[in-house]
């Protein structure tokens, strides 16, 4: 059985709903779900995208990228790429992008350094003409310099709007469950 690194972040995001059930059972005070939403839920939203992103590149070769992440060291086989997506997050400095690559074994790493992304580009150009090649999103292609630049801009705008809407809905649902 494989352990999902997203489990702690998912637990934090869902904690207000568990707190609501415990409140209905009389085990927690009424405002506990709001406190869980403010502390746990928002921390989970911030933590989820960061779990598999590369914090430091360990090794990079023609066939493999090994990177240190928050959940430990991960190694992706570049000869067996399943899919490539662009992960966009936002902070005070603006948008930041990581190219999330997943291999056939299910190992997933968000590549952030230029060196690791260059290794990925070399791997993608080697398998470009092969049938059954990896699925690469248009935004990831654009970020890697293999596609049209406006795909990344459109992706960034859509992700920002989805983030604003989902956080607003999340807070609204939690406040509704808490009786506010």
C-alpha positions in Angstrom: 0.0 0.0 0.0 1.4 3.4 -1.0 1.2 6.3 1.4 -0.1 9.5 0.0 2.0 12.6 0.9 -1.1 14.7 0.4 -2.9 13.1 3.4 -1.8 15.6 6.0 -2.8 18.5 3.9 -6.1 16.9 3.0 -6.8 16.2 6.7 -6.2 19.8 7.6 -8.5 21.0 4.8 -11.3 18.6 6.0 -10.7 19.3 9.7 -13.6 21.8 10.1 -16.1 19.2 8.8 -14.8 16.6 11.3 -15.0 19.3 14.0 -18.6 20.0 13.0 -19.5 16.3 13.5 -17.8 16.3 16.9 -19.7 19.5 17.8 -23.0 17.9 16.9 -22.1 15.0 19.2 -21.5 17.4 22.0 -17.7 16.7 22.2 -16.5 20.1 21.1 -17.7 23.7 21.5 -19.8 25.4 18.8 -17.1 27.5 17.3 -14.5 24.7 16.9 -15.2 24.3 13.2 -14.5 27.9 12.5 -11.2 27.7 14.4 -10.3 24.5 12.5 -11.1 26.3 9.2 -9.0 29.4 10.0 -6.0 27.4 11.4 -6.1 23.9 9.8 -8.1 24.5 6.7 -6.1 27.5 5.4 -2.8 25.8 6.5 -3.9 22.7 4.4 -4.6 24.9 1.4 -1.1 26.4 1.7 0.6 23.0 2.4 -1.0 20.8 -0.3 0.8 22.4 -3.3 4.2 22.4 -1.5 4.4 18.7 -0.5 6.0 17.2 -3.6 7.8 20.3 -4.9 11.5 20.2 -5.2 13.3 22.1 -2.4 16.8 21.0 -3.5 18.0 19.1 -6.6 20.0 16.1 -5.5 20.9 14.5 -8.9 19.9 15.1 -12.5 20.8 12.8 -15.5 19.5 11.9 -18.9 17.2 9.2 -17.4 16.4 10.3 -13.8 15.9 13.4 -11.6 16.2 13.0 -7.9 15.1 15.9 -5.7 14.5 16.5 -2.0 11.0 17.5 -1.1 9.1 18.2 2.1 8.0 14.6 2.1 11.5 13.2 1.5 13.7 12.4 -1.4 11.9 11.5 -4.7 13.3 10.1 -7.9 11.5 10.3 -11.2 12.3 8.1 -14.1 12.5 10.4 -17.2 12.4 7.5 -19.6 8.9 6.4 -18.3 7.0 9.8 -17.9 3.3 9.4 -17.6 2.2 13.0 -17.5 3.5 16.6 -17.0 1.4 19.4 -15.6 2.1 23.0 -14.5 1.4 23.8 -10.8 0.9 27.5 -10.1 0.8 29.0 -6.6 0.6 32.6 -5.5 2.3 34.6 -2.8 3.3 38.2 -2.2 5.9 38.0 -4.9 3.4 37.0 -7.5 2.8 33.7 -9.2 5.3 30.8 -9.0 5.3 27.8 -11.2 6.5 24.2 -10.8 6.4 21.6 -13.5 4.9 18.4 -11.9 6.1 15.3 -13.6 4.8 11.8 -12.8 6.4 8.6 -14.0 4.8 5.2 -14.7 5.5 4.1 -11.1 3.3 7.0 -9.8 6.3 9.0 -8.4 5.5 12.7 -8.6 7.9 15.6 -8.3 7.3 19.3 -8.8 10.4 20.5 -10.6 11.4 24.1 -9.8 15.1 24.4 -10.7 16.3 25.3 -14.2 18.6 22.3 -14.2 15.9 19.8 -13.5 13.5 21.4 -16.0 16.2 21.2 -18.7 16.6 17.5 -18.0 12.8 17.1 -18.4 12.9 19.1 -21.7 15.6 16.8 -23.1 13.6 13.8 -22.1 10.4 15.1 -23.6 12.2 16.0 -26.9 13.5 12.4 -27.1 10.1 10.9 -26.8 8.2 13.5 -28.8 7.9 11.4 -31.9 7.2 8.1 -30.1 3.7 6.8 -30.0 2.0 6.8 -26.7 4.2 9.5 -25.3 3.5 11.3 -22.1 0.6 13.6 -21.7 1.9 17.2 -21.4 -0.5 20.0 -20.6 -0.3 23.1 -22.9 0.6 25.3 -19.9 3.5 23.0 -19.0 4.7 23.0 -22.6 4.6 26.8 -22.6 6.5 27.0 -19.3 9.2 24.7 -20.6 9.6 26.7 -23.8 8.0 23.9 -26.0 4.7 25.6 -26.6 2.9 28.9 -27.1 3.4 31.4 -24.2 -0.2 32.5 -23.9 -1.1 29.0 -22.6 0.8 29.7 -19.4 -0.8 33.2 -19.0 -4.3 31.7 -19.5 -3.5 28.9 -17.0 -2.3 31.4 -14.4 -5.4 33.5 -14.7 -7.7 30.5 -14.5 -5.9 29.1 -11.5 -6.1 32.4 -9.7 -9.8 32.7 -10.3 -10.3 29.1 -9.2 -8.3 29.7 -6.0 -10.3 32.8 -5.1 -13.6 31.1 -5.7 -12.7 27.9 -3.9 -11.4 29.6 -0.8 -14.5 31.9 -0.7 -16.8 28.9 -1.0 -14.8 26.9 1.6 -15.0 29.8 4.1 -18.7 30.3 3.3 -19.5 26.6 3.9 -17.6 26.5 7.1 -19.3 29.6 8.4 -22.7 28.2 7.4 -21.9 24.9 9.3 -20.8 26.9 12.3 -24.2 28.7 12.3 -22.9 32.2 11.4 
